[in-house]
């Protein structure tokens, strides 16, 4: 008995491993970016709420002792940054606006998630997808005919997850964050109907990160050539 390797002899397994490592690095970087940023959003919201609670103690029992009134007051970053940090000294927003945008269903969480989705898809479309079909031996790396490249990529690097992310990215980038009609064709991410806002809560972003983690693991498995036992 002996072990022999099978699979496509034109497959570059070393290159597949490199692509796995590159995608793994991107996944880790964007995961950290998302988590660090939402920790900051949470801190700012808690800072505002703590300051409001402190202020209300001084006016307890008066008409000023209400969330509604406190939310009309101006917010300043002076308790967090110095005036020299970026443009913190000239930022203008009410405390209510800051509280709302830093809530888990607020615009800061959603904009951050949309940026992550766009970054992931752009890496796939602009780099990983073509490099993958080259490493698999389906495409000559010197091929320059865009129609042939598009055909080979479409036939050999189709993926339901990336198709869904394409529709979300198109909605975000080209339709002001409103779901395009093609979201009805999504196979995995079925949260939105055409015309609805693309709102990505932390729970939804968690599902996307985990789906991309599954893709990463599948890419990892592909860099091992299949092996067979031959009995002689």
N, CA and C atoms as a LAMMPS dump frame, in Angstrom:
ITEM: TIMESTEP
0
ITEM: NUMBER OF ATOMS
696
ITEM: BOX BOUNDS ff ff ff
-5.0000000000000000e+02 5.0000000000000000e+02
-5.0000000000000000e+02 5.0000000000000000e+02
-5.0000000000000000e+02 5.0000000000000000e+02
ITEM: ATOMS id mol type element x y z
1 1 1 N 0.842 -1.19 0
2 1 2 C 0 0 0
3 1 3 C 0.885 1.251 0
4 2 1 N 0.472 2.25 -0.767
5 2 2 C 1.19 3.516 -0.741
6 2 3 C 0.188 4.663 -0.875
7 3 1 N 0.62 5.845 -0.435
8 3 2 C -0.208 7.059 -0.502
9 3 3 C 0.199 7.847 -1.74
10 4 1 N -0.765 8.172 -2.57
11 4 2 C -0.491 8.991 -3.756
12 4 3 C -1.377 10.227 -3.723
13 5 1 N -0.891 11.283 -4.334
14 5 2 C -1.643 12.527 -4.4
15 5 3 C -2.449 12.588 -5.682
16 6 1 N -3.689 13.105 -5.545
17 6 2 C -4.544 13.269 -6.713
18 6 3 C -4.822 14.735 -6.971
19 7 1 N -5.981 15 -7.539
20 7 2 C -6.344 16.385 -7.812
21 7 3 C -5.81 16.875 -9.138
22 8 1 N -6.035 18.145 -9.394
23 8 2 C -5.599 18.778 -10.641
24 8 3 C -4.088 19.001 -10.594
25 9 1 N -3.333 18.419 -11.525
26 9 2 C -1.87 18.591 -11.493
27 9 3 C -1.451 20.041 -11.722
28 10 1 N -2.35 20.862 -12.247
29 10 2 C -2.027 22.269 -12.498
30 10 3 C -2.274 23.16 -11.282
31 11 1 N -2.805 22.592 -10.202
32 11 2 C -3.103 23.388 -9.01
33 11 3 C -1.818 23.738 -8.265
34 12 1 N -1.69 25.006 -7.905
35 12 2 C -0.541 25.486 -7.138
36 12 3 C -0.949 25.532 -5.666
37 13 1 N -0.676 24.459 -4.946
38 13 2 C -1.125 24.352 -3.561
39 13 3 C -0.394 25.334 -2.644
40 14 1 N 0.839 25.626 -2.948
41 14 2 C 1.572 26.62 -2.161
42 14 3 C 0.909 27.981 -2.29
43 15 1 N 0.501 28.326 -3.506
44 15 2 C -0.152 29.615 -3.719
45 15 3 C -1.5 29.663 -3.014
46 16 1 N -2.232 28.566 -3.014
47 16 2 C -3.502 28.512 -2.292
48 16 3 C -3.288 28.769 -0.803
49 17 1 N -2.2 28.232 -0.267
50 17 2 C -1.897 28.488 1.143
51 17 3 C -1.596 29.966 1.369
52 18 1 N -0.87 30.578 0.456
53 18 2 C -0.587 32.015 0.576
54 18 3 C -1.879 32.829 0.546
55 19 1 N -2.808 32.447 -0.333
56 19 2 C -4.083 33.169 -0.422
57 19 3 C -4.888 32.989 0.86
58 20 1 N -4.84 31.78 1.416
59 20 2 C -5.498 31.555 2.702
60 20 3 C -4.917 32.483 3.765
61 21 1 N -3.605 32.572 3.846
62 21 2 C -2.964 33.418 4.861
63 21 3 C -3.323 34.883 4.663
64 22 1 N -3.411 35.319 3.42
65 22 2 C -3.762 36.715 3.152
66 22 3 C -5.201 37.01 3.562
67 23 1 N -6.108 36.078 3.252
68 23 2 C -7.494 36.302 3.648
69 23 3 C -7.646 36.21 5.159
70 24 1 N -6.935 35.287 5.778
71 24 2 C -6.966 35.169 7.237
72 24 3 C -6.498 36.464 7.893
73 25 1 N -5.443 37.074 7.335
74 25 2 C -4.931 38.336 7.88
75 25 3 C -5.976 39.449 7.731
76 26 1 N -6.649 39.476 6.584
77 26 2 C -7.685 40.497 6.373
78 26 3 C -8.838 40.29 7.342
79 27 1 N -9.284 39.04 7.485
80 27 2 C -10.397 38.737 8.394
81 27 3 C -10.057 39.177 9.813
82 28 1 N -8.851 38.85 10.265
83 28 2 C -8.424 39.206 11.622
84 28 3 C -8.336 40.719 11.788
85 29 1 N -7.8 41.401 10.784
86 29 2 C -7.651 42.856 10.861
87 29 3 C -9.009 43.552 10.926
88 30 1 N -9.941 43.146 10.069
89 30 2 C -11.25 43.792 10.055
90 30 3 C -12.079 43.416 11.278
91 31 1 N -11.9 42.198 11.771
92 31 2 C -12.579 41.825 13.013
93 31 3 C -12.1 42.713 14.159
94 32 1 N -10.777 42.889 14.277
95 32 2 C -10.231 43.759 15.309
96 32 3 C -10.666 45.198 15.14
97 33 1 N -10.674 45.67 13.896
98 33 2 C -11.124 47.029 13.592
99 33 3 C -12.557 47.239 14.06
100 34 1 N -13.425 46.276 13.747
101 34 2 C -14.831 46.388 14.14
102 34 3 C -14.963 46.387 15.663
103 35 1 N -14.321 45.429 16.324
104 35 2 C -14.463 45.306 17.777
105 35 3 C -13.872 46.513 18.5
106 36 1 N -12.708 46.982 18.058
107 36 2 C -12.113 48.16 18.69
108 36 3 C -13.016 49.381 18.53
109 37 1 N -13.557 49.536 17.338
110 37 2 C -14.396 50.711 17.079
111 37 3 C -15.691 50.679 17.89
112 38 1 N -16.359 49.523 17.943
113 38 2 C -17.624 49.479 18.686
114 38 3 C -17.381 49.614 20.187
115 39 1 N -16.196 49.185 20.643
116 39 2 C -15.852 49.438 22.046
117 39 3 C -15.767 50.945 22.286
118 40 1 N -15.211 51.675 21.319
119 40 2 C -15.15 53.136 21.421
120 40 3 C -16.538 53.768 21.39
121 41 1 N -17.395 53.28 20.499
122 41 2 C -18.764 53.803 20.441
123 41 3 C -19.473 53.615 21.782
124 42 1 N -19.298 52.421 22.349
125 42 2 C -19.945 52.109 23.624
126 42 3 C -19.41 53.014 24.736
127 43 1 N -18.103 53.248 24.724
128 43 2 C -17.509 54.115 25.738
129 43 3 C -18.055 55.539 25.641
130 44 1 N -18.151 56.063 24.441
131 44 2 C -18.641 57.433 24.263
132 44 3 C -20.089 57.537 24.741
133 45 1 N -20.914 56.583 24.377
134 45 2 C -22.307 56.612 24.834
135 45 3 C -22.382 56.549 26.362
136 46 1 N -21.601 55.671 26.96
137 46 2 C -21.607 55.558 28.415
138 46 3 C -21.085 56.835 29.069
139 47 1 N -20.1 57.461 28.447
140 47 2 C -19.569 58.732 28.953
141 47 3 C -20.654 59.805 28.963
142 48 1 N -21.392 59.907 27.864
143 48 2 C -22.471 60.89 27.79
144 48 3 C -23.534 60.595 28.841
145 49 1 N -23.927 59.355 28.96
146 49 2 C -24.982 59.001 29.917
147 49 3 C -24.534 59.251 31.357
148 50 1 N -23.252 58.999 31.649
149 50 2 C -22.739 59.262 33
150 50 3 C -22.738 60.761 33.288
151 51 1 N -22.339 61.567 32.294
152 51 2 C -22.335 63.012 32.472
153 51 3 C -23.756 63.553 32.628
154 52 1 N -24.686 62.983 31.894
155 52 2 C -26.083 63.408 32.026
156 52 3 C -26.633 63.061 33.413
157 53 1 N -26.311 61.873 33.908
158 53 2 C -26.77 61.473 35.24
159 53 3 C -26.195 62.395 36.306
160 54 1 N -24.928 62.773 36.137
161 54 2 C -24.298 63.688 37.091
162 54 3 C -24.984 65.057 37.054
163 55 1 N -25.246 65.557 35.846
164 55 2 C -25.886 66.862 35.714
165 55 3 C -27.295 66.86 36.288
166 56 1 N -28.008 65.768 36.116
167 56 2 C -29.386 65.697 36.61
168 56 3 C -29.451 65.689 38.136
169 57 1 N -28.388 65.22 38.777
170 57 2 C -28.384 65.235 40.241
171 57 3 C -28.382 66.656 40.787
172 58 1 N -27.788 67.589 39.999
173 58 2 C -27.746 68.981 40.444
174 58 3 C -29.091 69.69 40.265
175 59 1 N -29.931 69.156 39.395
176 59 2 C -31.225 69.81 39.121
177 59 3 C -32.38 68.874 39.435
178 60 1 N -32.151 67.931 40.327
179 60 2 C -33.173 66.932 40.642
180 60 3 C -34.477 67.602 41.082
181 61 1 N -35.578 67.112 40.538
182 61 2 C -36.895 67.615 40.903
183 61 3 C -37.351 68.831 40.136
184 62 1 N -36.501 69.355 39.234
185 62 2 C -36.89 70.509 38.423
186 62 3 C -37.235 70.055 37.005
187 63 1 N -37.669 71.03 36.191
188 63 2 C -38.026 70.707 34.803
189 63 3 C -36.789 70.347 33.973
190 64 1 N -35.601 70.614 34.519
191 64 2 C -34.368 70.271 33.802
192 64 3 C -33.945 68.827 34.041
193 65 1 N -34.604 68.171 34.989
194 65 2 C -34.258 66.797 35.351
195 65 3 C -34.997 65.811 34.454
196 66 1 N -34.578 65.773 33.178
197 66 2 C -35.202 64.844 32.232
198 66 3 C -34.215 64.482 31.132
199 67 1 N -34.399 63.301 30.571
200 67 2 C -33.558 62.875 29.453
201 67 3 C -33.739 63.809 28.269
202 68 1 N -34.98 64.197 28.032
203 68 2 C -35.281 65.043 26.879
204 68 3 C -34.504 66.358 26.942
205 69 1 N -34.484 66.988 28.115
206 69 2 C -33.755 68.257 28.23
207 69 3 C -32.255 68.04 28.092
208 70 1 N -31.731 67.038 28.778
209 70 2 C -30.292 66.783 28.708
210 70 3 C -29.847 66.516 27.283
211 71 1 N -30.685 65.851 26.502
212 71 2 C -30.322 65.536 25.116
213 71 3 C -30.222 66.768 24.232
214 72 1 N -30.801 67.891 24.666
215 72 2 C -30.713 69.121 23.866
216 72 3 C -29.412 69.874 24.105
217 73 1 N -28.692 69.533 25.17
218 73 2 C -27.438 70.223 25.487
219 73 3 C -26.333 69.776 24.542
220 74 1 N -25.334 70.653 24.374
221 74 2 C -24.248 70.352 23.447
222 74 3 C -23.268 69.35 24.045
223 75 1 N -22.738 68.53 23.176
224 75 2 C -21.725 67.537 23.548
225 75 3 C -20.353 68.08 23.206
226 76 1 N -19.375 67.769 24.042
227 76 2 C -18.001 68.148 23.747
228 76 3 C -17.055 66.997 24.033
229 77 1 N -15.998 66.894 23.239
230 77 2 C -15.011 65.836 23.43
231 77 3 C -13.946 66.212 24.458
232 78 1 N -14.104 67.355 25.112
233 78 2 C -13.061 67.823 26.018
234 78 3 C -12.826 66.858 27.18
235 79 1 N -13.829 66.068 27.543
236 79 2 C -13.64 65.095 28.605
237 79 3 C -13.005 63.803 28.122
238 80 1 N -12.749 63.71 26.815
239 80 2 C -12.176 62.49 26.222
240 80 3 C -10.857 62.787 25.525
241 81 1 N -10.838 63.839 24.684
242 81 2 C -9.638 64.229 23.951
243 81 3 C -9.263 65.668 24.283
244 82 1 N -8.054 66.022 23.945
245 82 2 C -7.667 67.434 23.975
246 82 3 C -8.146 68.091 22.693
247 83 1 N -8.204 69.418 22.679
248 83 2 C -8.663 70.137 21.484
249 83 3 C -7.755 69.901 20.282
250 84 1 N -6.518 69.456 20.548
251 84 2 C -5.56 69.271 19.452
252 84 3 C -5.743 67.944 18.725
253 85 1 N -6.562 67.034 19.281
254 85 2 C -6.7 65.726 18.639
255 85 3 C -7.631 65.811 17.44
256 86 1 N -7.07 65.601 16.265
257 86 2 C -7.841 65.629 15.011
258 86 3 C -8.704 66.897 14.983
259 87 1 N -10.024 66.764 14.808
260 87 2 C -10.912 67.933 14.8
261 87 3 C -11.878 67.898 15.984
262 88 1 N -11.452 67.244 17.087
263 88 2 C -12.365 67.107 18.227
264 88 3 C -12.795 68.459 18.785
265 89 1 N -11.942 69.454 18.676
266 89 2 C -12.265 70.753 19.242
267 89 3 C -13.343 71.521 18.505
268 90 1 N -13.614 71.148 17.263
269 90 2 C -14.624 71.89 16.491
270 90 3 C -15.847 71.037 16.158
271 91 1 N -15.897 69.82 16.715
272 91 2 C -17.059 68.965 16.449
273 91 3 C -18.291 69.545 17.143
274 92 1 N -19.437 69.491 16.457
275 92 2 C -20.668 70.02 17.015
276 92 3 C -21.772 68.97 16.921
277 93 1 N -22.346 68.622 18.056
278 93 2 C -23.482 67.697 18.109
279 93 3 C -24.129 67.822 19.476
280 94 1 N -25.412 67.542 19.546
281 94 2 C -26.069 67.524 20.847
282 94 3 C -25.771 66.198 21.543
283 95 1 N -25.992 66.194 22.846
284 95 2 C -25.78 64.957 23.593
285 95 3 C -26.731 63.858 23.113
286 96 1 N -27.942 64.247 22.742
287 96 2 C -28.898 63.269 22.224
288 96 3 C -28.43 62.653 20.921
289 97 1 N -27.872 63.479 20.038
290 97 2 C -27.37 62.964 18.762
291 97 3 C -26.225 61.974 18.985
292 98 1 N -25.368 62.279 19.939
293 98 2 C -24.237 61.392 20.228
294 98 3 C -24.724 60.089 20.83
295 99 1 N -25.692 60.168 21.739
296 99 2 C -26.242 58.944 22.332
297 99 3 C -26.853 58.04 21.269
298 100 1 N -27.637 58.63 20.383
299 100 2 C -28.353 57.853 19.374
300 100 3 C -27.393 57.235 18.365
301 101 1 N -26.428 58.002 17.898
302 101 2 C -25.537 57.458 16.866
303 101 3 C -24.629 56.372 17.409
304 102 1 N -24.414 56.357 18.738
305 102 2 C -23.563 55.339 19.341
306 102 3 C -24.335 54.191 19.969
307 103 1 N -25.648 54.151 19.773
308 103 2 C -26.438 52.987 20.178
309 103 3 C -26.143 51.84 19.213
310 104 1 N -26.431 50.601 19.631
311 104 2 C -26.104 49.448 18.793
312 104 3 C -26.868 49.431 17.478
313 105 1 N -28.016 50.11 17.429
314 105 2 C -28.741 50.225 16.166
315 105 3 C -28.555 51.61 15.549
316 106 1 N -27.532 52.323 16.001
317 106 2 C -27.288 53.678 15.526
318 106 3 C -26.424 53.735 14.29
319 107 1 N -26.239 54.947 13.791
320 107 2 C -25.532 55.136 12.518
321 107 3 C -24.056 54.768 12.596
322 108 1 N -23.414 54.958 13.751
323 108 2 C -21.992 54.613 13.843
324 108 3 C -21.766 53.116 13.676
325 109 1 N -22.553 52.3 14.37
326 109 2 C -22.438 50.855 14.23
327 109 3 C -22.716 50.431 12.79
328 110 1 N -23.742 51.023 12.197
329 110 2 C -24.13 50.621 10.852
330 110 3 C -23.096 51.035 9.806
331 111 1 N -22.592 52.275 9.919
332 111 2 C -21.582 52.737 8.964
333 111 3 C -20.322 51.889 9.057
334 112 1 N -19.918 51.545 10.274
335 112 2 C -18.738 50.7 10.464
336 112 3 C -18.941 49.338 9.81
337 113 1 N -20.1 48.724 10.029
338 113 2 C -20.377 47.419 9.433
339 113 3 C -20.371 47.504 7.914
340 114 1 N -20.937 48.569 7.368
341 114 2 C -20.952 48.739 5.914
342 114 3 C -19.536 48.882 5.358
343 115 1 N -18.675 49.583 6.084
344 115 2 C -17.275 49.711 5.659
345 115 3 C -16.584 48.347 5.638
346 116 1 N -16.854 47.518 6.644
347 116 2 C -16.249 46.192 6.696
348 116 3 C -16.726 45.325 5.537
349 117 1 N -18.022 45.355 5.267
350 117 2 C -18.576 44.574 4.16
351 117 3 C -17.942 45 2.837
352 118 1 N -17.845 46.299 2.632
353 118 2 C -17.246 46.827 1.404
354 118 3 C -15.784 46.411 1.286
355 119 1 N -15.046 46.477 2.382
356 119 2 C -13.624 46.096 2.359
357 119 3 C -13.45 44.616 2.051
358 120 1 N -14.274 43.78 2.671
359 120 2 C -14.187 42.349 2.399
360 120 3 C -14.484 42.07 0.926
361 121 1 N -15.57 42.632 0.405
362 121 2 C -15.948 42.309 -0.971
363 121 3 C -14.914 42.841 -1.965
364 122 1 N -14.394 44.043 -1.73
365 122 2 C -13.409 44.6 -2.657
366 122 3 C -12.158 43.727 -2.718
367 123 1 N -11.745 43.176 -1.589
368 123 2 C -10.59 42.286 -1.585
369 123 3 C -10.883 41.046 -2.429
370 124 1 N -12.075 40.501 -2.294
371 124 2 C -12.468 39.329 -3.072
372 124 3 C -12.527 39.649 -4.563
373 125 1 N -13.226 40.693 -4.91
374 125 2 C -13.468 40.994 -6.315
375 125 3 C -12.22 41.508 -7.028
376 126 1 N -11.446 42.369 -6.351
377 126 2 C -10.306 43.014 -6.999
378 126 3 C -9.028 42.183 -6.952
379 127 1 N -8.993 41.149 -6.101
380 127 2 C -7.744 40.402 -5.951
381 127 3 C -7.95 38.897 -5.792
382 128 1 N -8.608 38.501 -4.713
383 128 2 C -8.604 37.088 -4.32
384 128 3 C -9.266 36.184 -5.352
385 129 1 N -10.357 36.634 -5.945
386 129 2 C -11.121 35.773 -6.856
387 129 3 C -10.284 35.358 -8.061
388 130 1 N -9.609 36.301 -8.696
389 130 2 C -8.78 35.993 -9.86
390 130 3 C -7.57 35.157 -9.458
391 131 1 N -6.934 35.521 -8.345
392 131 2 C -5.763 34.77 -7.899
393 131 3 C -6.137 33.326 -7.543
394 132 1 N -7.339 33.137 -7.04
395 132 2 C -7.801 31.8 -6.686
396 132 3 C -7.905 30.912 -7.924
397 133 1 N -8.532 31.418 -8.99
398 133 2 C -8.689 30.577 -10.185
399 133 3 C -7.346 30.333 -10.874
400 134 1 N -6.411 31.272 -10.728
401 134 2 C -5.068 31.042 -11.263
402 134 3 C -4.389 29.918 -10.476
403 135 1 N -4.468 30 -9.15
404 135 2 C -3.838 28.975 -8.309
405 135 3 C -4.465 27.602 -8.529
406 136 1 N -5.751 27.559 -8.843
407 136 2 C -6.427 26.288 -9.089
408 136 3 C -6.092 25.721 -10.469
409 137 1 N -5.42 26.504 -11.287
410 137 2 C -5.022 26.024 -12.604
411 137 3 C -6.059 26.237 -13.691
412 138 1 N -7.048 27.069 -13.428
413 138 2 C -8.104 27.303 -14.405
414 138 3 C -7.807 28.48 -15.335
415 139 1 N -6.854 29.328 -14.943
416 139 2 C -6.594 30.545 -15.703
417 139 3 C -5.097 30.787 -15.811
418 140 1 N -4.644 31.085 -17.039
419 140 2 C -3.257 31.454 -17.269
420 140 3 C -3.025 32.842 -16.66
421 141 1 N -2.034 33 -15.78
422 141 2 C -1.803 34.31 -15.159
423 141 3 C -1.436 35.401 -16.144
424 142 1 N -1.003 35.01 -17.355
425 142 2 C -0.637 36.003 -18.368
426 142 3 C -1.812 36.399 -19.26
427 143 1 N -2.963 35.788 -19.034
428 143 2 C -4.134 36.097 -19.856
429 143 3 C -4.559 37.544 -19.614
430 144 1 N -4.831 38.265 -20.682
431 144 2 C -5.198 39.676 -20.576
432 144 3 C -6.584 39.977 -21.136
433 145 1 N -7.18 39.043 -21.836
434 145 2 C -8.509 39.256 -22.406
435 145 3 C -9.541 39.293 -21.282
436 146 1 N -10.105 40.455 -21.014
437 146 2 C -11.007 40.631 -19.871
438 146 3 C -12.262 39.769 -19.98
439 147 1 N -12.756 39.539 -21.197
440 147 2 C -13.954 38.715 -21.356
441 147 3 C -13.675 37.26 -21.005
442 148 1 N -12.507 36.769 -21.411
443 148 2 C -12.138 35.392 -21.085
444 148 3 C -11.913 35.256 -19.582
445 149 1 N -11.21 36.224 -19.005
446 149 2 C -10.962 36.199 -17.554
447 149 3 C -12.279 36.184 -16.798
448 150 1 N -13.202 37.053 -17.211
449 150 2 C -14.504 37.136 -16.533
450 150 3 C -15.258 35.814 -16.638
451 151 1 N -15.202 35.185 -17.799
452 151 2 C -15.902 33.92 -18.004
453 151 3 C -15.314 32.81 -17.127
454 152 1 N -13.988 32.715 -17.101
455 152 2 C -13.328 31.672 -16.315
456 152 3 C -13.585 31.89 -14.827
457 153 1 N -13.492 33.135 -14.387
458 153 2 C -13.726 33.445 -12.976
459 153 3 C -15.162 33.12 -12.591
460 154 1 N -16.095 33.482 -13.448
461 154 2 C -17.512 33.239 -13.16
462 154 3 C -17.8 31.737 -13.061
463 155 1 N -17.152 30.955 -13.924
464 155 2 C -17.407 29.512 -13.959
465 155 3 C -16.712 28.748 -12.831
466 156 1 N -15.603 29.296 -12.319
467 156 2 C -14.8 28.526 -11.369
468 156 3 C -14.639 29.174 -9.988
469 157 1 N -15.22 30.333 -9.8
470 157 2 C -15.128 30.98 -8.481
471 157 3 C -16.475 31.573 -8.097
472 158 1 N -17.538 30.838 -8.379
473 158 2 C -18.874 31.262 -7.952
474 158 3 C -19.057 30.866 -6.501
475 159 1 N -19.683 31.745 -5.721
476 159 2 C -19.839 31.488 -4.297
477 159 3 C -21.07 32.247 -3.797
478 160 1 N -21.988 31.544 -3.149
479 160 2 C -23.231 32.171 -2.698
480 160 3 C -22.989 33.311 -1.723
481 161 1 N -22.042 33.131 -0.802
482 161 2 C -21.781 34.176 0.184
483 161 3 C -21.287 35.447 -0.483
484 162 1 N -20.317 35.302 -1.38
485 162 2 C -19.781 36.487 -2.051
486 162 3 C -20.818 37.108 -2.973
487 163 1 N -21.697 36.297 -3.537
488 163 2 C -22.78 36.856 -4.344
489 163 3 C -23.706 37.723 -3.507
490 164 1 N -24.013 37.258 -2.294
491 164 2 C -24.855 38.054 -1.392
492 164 3 C -24.152 39.342 -0.977
493 165 1 N -22.849 39.238 -0.663
494 165 2 C -22.098 40.429 -0.254
495 165 3 C -21.979 41.428 -1.397
496 166 1 N -21.923 40.921 -2.629
497 166 2 C -21.928 41.821 -3.789
498 166 3 C -23.201 42.655 -3.821
499 167 1 N -24.336 42.02 -3.569
500 167 2 C -25.613 42.743 -3.59
501 167 3 C -25.701 43.753 -2.449
502 168 1 N -25.164 43.382 -1.282
503 168 2 C -25.153 44.337 -0.177
504 168 3 C -24.232 45.505 -0.492
505 169 1 N -23.042 45.212 -1.037
506 169 2 C -22.104 46.294 -1.361
507 169 3 C -22.695 47.228 -2.412
508 170 1 N -23.321 46.668 -3.417
509 170 2 C -23.934 47.505 -4.451
510 170 3 C -24.996 48.414 -3.844
511 171 1 N -25.778 47.877 -2.927
512 171 2 C -26.8 48.681 -2.258
513 171 3 C -26.168 49.793 -1.434
514 172 1 N -25.069 49.472 -0.75
515 172 2 C -24.408 50.44 0.122
516 172 3 C -23.716 51.537 -0.678
517 173 1 N -22.931 51.129 -1.679
518 173 2 C -22.075 52.07 -2.404
519 173 3 C -22.822 52.817 -3.504
520 174 1 N -23.715 52.134 -4.192
521 174 2 C -24.33 52.714 -5.384
522 174 3 C -25.813 53.071 -5.214
523 175 1 N -26.395 52.75 -4.066
524 175 2 C -27.82 53.055 -3.887
525 175 3 C -28.106 53.673 -2.517
526 176 1 N -27.094 54.407 -2.001
527 176 2 C -27.253 55.17 -0.754
528 176 3 C -27.689 54.299 0.42
529 177 1 N -27.248 53.054 0.436
530 177 2 C -27.554 52.178 1.551
531 177 3 C -28.948 51.59 1.54
532 178 1 N -29.648 51.706 0.404
533 178 2 C -30.989 51.139 0.258
534 178 3 C -30.896 49.868 -0.578
535 179 1 N -31.527 48.801 -0.114
536 179 2 C -31.42 47.51 -0.787
537 179 3 C -31.919 47.573 -2.23
538 180 1 N -31.085 47.095 -3.147
539 180 2 C -31.468 47.037 -4.561
540 180 3 C -32.418 45.859 -4.787
541 181 1 N -33.019 45.823 -5.948
542 181 2 C -33.989 44.762 -6.239
543 181 3 C -33.354 43.377 -6.191
544 182 1 N -32.07 43.277 -6.523
545 182 2 C -31.401 41.981 -6.569
546 182 3 C -31.184 41.344 -5.2
547 183 1 N -31.436 42.078 -4.103
548 183 2 C -31.275 41.426 -2.792
549 183 3 C -32.263 40.268 -2.643
550 184 1 N -33.31 40.272 -3.436
551 184 2 C -34.269 39.163 -3.387
552 184 3 C -33.638 37.852 -3.868
553 185 1 N -32.473 37.935 -4.533
554 185 2 C -31.778 36.749 -5.026
555 185 3 C -30.751 36.205 -4.022
556 186 1 N -30.603 36.858 -2.88
557 186 2 C -29.616 36.414 -1.893
558 186 3 C -29.92 34.991 -1.432
559 187 1 N -28.873 34.2 -1.29
560 187 2 C -29.016 32.798 -0.898
561 187 3 C -28.776 32.569 0.59
562 188 1 N -27.928 33.394 1.204
563 188 2 C -27.547 33.205 2.601
564 188 3 C -28.005 34.374 3.464
565 189 1 N -27.717 35.588 3.022
566 189 2 C -28.059 36.793 3.791
567 189 3 C -29.429 37.286 3.318
568 190 1 N -30.467 36.838 3.999
569 190 2 C -31.836 37.108 3.567
570 190 3 C -32.553 38.073 4.515
571 191 1 N -31.859 39.096 4.962
572 191 2 C -32.421 40.015 5.949
573 191 3 C -33.208 41.163 5.322
574 192 1 N -32.969 41.455 4.058
575 192 2 C -33.492 42.683 3.479
576 192 3 C -34.404 42.43 2.285
577 193 1 N -35.363 43.33 2.138
578 193 2 C -36.211 43.347 0.961
579 193 3 C -35.862 44.563 0.123
580 194 1 N -36.103 44.507 -1.176
581 194 2 C -35.812 45.68 -2.014
582 194 3 C -36.472 46.939 -1.446
583 195 1 N -35.68 48.008 -1.383
584 195 2 C -36.189 49.279 -0.888
585 195 3 C -35.957 49.514 0.589
586 196 1 N -35.551 48.479 1.327
587 196 2 C -35.281 48.645 2.751
588 196 3 C -33.847 49.146 2.969
589 197 1 N -33.639 49.827 4.092
590 197 2 C -32.294 50.278 4.433
591 197 3 C -31.428 49.08 4.83
592 198 1 N -30.16 49.119 4.398
593 198 2 C -29.21 48.069 4.761
594 198 3 C -28.682 48.403 6.16
595 199 1 N -29.335 47.871 7.182
596 199 2 C -28.946 48.109 8.57
597 199 3 C -28.264 46.852 9.105
598 200 1 N -27.007 46.997 9.488
599 200 2 C -26.211 45.857 9.941
600 200 3 C -25.947 46.011 11.435
601 201 1 N -26.746 45.349 12.241
602 201 2 C -26.579 45.371 13.687
603 201 3 C -25.392 44.487 14.085
604 202 1 N -24.931 44.584 15.333
605 202 2 C -23.845 43.685 15.759
606 202 3 C -24.179 42.209 15.584
607 203 1 N -25.419 41.809 15.83
608 203 2 C -25.787 40.406 15.63
609 203 3 C -25.644 40.003 14.164
610 204 1 N -26.047 40.886 13.272
611 204 2 C -25.916 40.593 11.852
612 204 3 C -24.451 40.599 11.428
613 205 1 N -23.668 41.525 11.982
614 205 2 C -22.244 41.553 11.639
615 205 3 C -21.554 40.307 12.159
616 206 1 N -21.986 39.809 13.303
617 206 2 C -21.436 38.565 13.834
618 206 3 C -21.695 37.414 12.853
619 207 1 N -22.909 37.354 12.309
620 207 2 C -23.248 36.3 11.354
621 207 3 C -22.379 36.406 10.103
622 208 1 N -22.106 37.629 9.646
623 208 2 C -21.27 37.817 8.459
624 208 3 C -19.828 37.406 8.753
625 209 1 N -19.298 37.834 9.893
626 209 2 C -17.936 37.426 10.258
627 209 3 C -17.814 35.902 10.323
628 210 1 N -18.809 35.234 10.916
629 210 2 C -18.746 33.784 11.037
630 210 3 C -18.874 33.104 9.673
631 211 1 N -19.717 33.646 8.793
632 211 2 C -19.833 33.086 7.446
633 211 3 C -18.515 33.219 6.691
634 212 1 N -17.85 34.351 6.858
635 212 2 C -16.551 34.556 6.221
636 212 3 C -15.483 33.662 6.853
637 213 1 N -15.645 33.352 8.128
638 213 2 C -14.729 32.425 8.783
639 213 3 C -14.875 31.018 8.193
640 214 1 N -16.103 30.621 7.893
641 214 2 C -16.331 29.331 7.236
642 214 3 C -15.65 29.314 5.872
643 215 1 N -15.789 30.417 5.105
644 215 2 C -15.112 30.513 3.81
645 215 3 C -13.6 30.393 3.986
646 216 1 N -13.064 31.076 4.997
647 216 2 C -11.622 30.994 5.267
648 216 3 C -11.197 29.562 5.534
649 217 1 N -11.96 28.841 6.32
650 217 2 C -11.628 27.455 6.649
651 217 3 C -11.693 26.561 5.413
652 218 1 N -12.658 26.827 4.539
653 218 2 C -12.744 26.065 3.296
654 218 3 C -11.529 26.338 2.402
655 219 1 N -11.096 27.586 2.37
656 219 2 C -9.91 27.942 1.597
657 219 3 C -8.678 27.246 2.176
658 220 1 N -8.62 27.154 3.489
659 220 2 C -7.515 26.455 4.141
660 220 3 C -7.461 24.99 3.711
661 221 1 N -8.607 24.335 3.674
662 221 2 C -8.644 22.925 3.303
663 221 3 C -8.19 22.698 1.867
664 222 1 N -8.415 23.679 1.02
665 222 2 C -8.091 23.492 -0.401
666 222 3 C -6.6 23.492 -0.675
667 223 1 N -5.786 23.956 0.264
668 223 2 C -4.356 23.991 -0.043
669 223 3 C -3.664 22.658 0.249
670 224 1 N -4.45 21.652 0.67
671 224 2 C -3.913 20.307 0.847
672 224 3 C -4.309 19.46 -0.363
673 225 1 N -3.363 18.922 -1.093
674 225 2 C -3.727 18.057 -2.225
675 225 3 C -4.422 16.797 -1.733
676 226 1 N -5.453 16.338 -2.442
677 226 2 C -6.133 15.102 -2.017
678 226 3 C -5.188 13.916 -2.113
679 227 1 N -5.303 13.006 -1.171
680 227 2 C -4.434 11.835 -1.136
681 227 3 C -5.274 10.557 -1.148
682 228 1 N -4.729 9.502 -1.756
683 228 2 C -5.422 8.227 -1.882
684 228 3 C -4.491 7.093 -1.49
685 229 1 N -5.086 6.066 -0.933
686 229 2 C -4.341 4.848 -0.629
687 229 3 C -4.458 3.894 -1.801
688 230 1 N -3.328 3.419 -2.264
689 230 2 C -3.283 2.464 -3.369
690 230 3 C -2.755 1.133 -2.823
691 231 1 N -3.552 0.077 -2.977
692 231 2 C -3.16 -1.256 -2.514
693 231 3 C -2.517 -2.015 -3.678
694 232 1 N -1.341 -2.51 -3.476
695 232 2 C -0.633 -3.202 -4.553
696 232 3 C -0.529 -4.699 -4.279
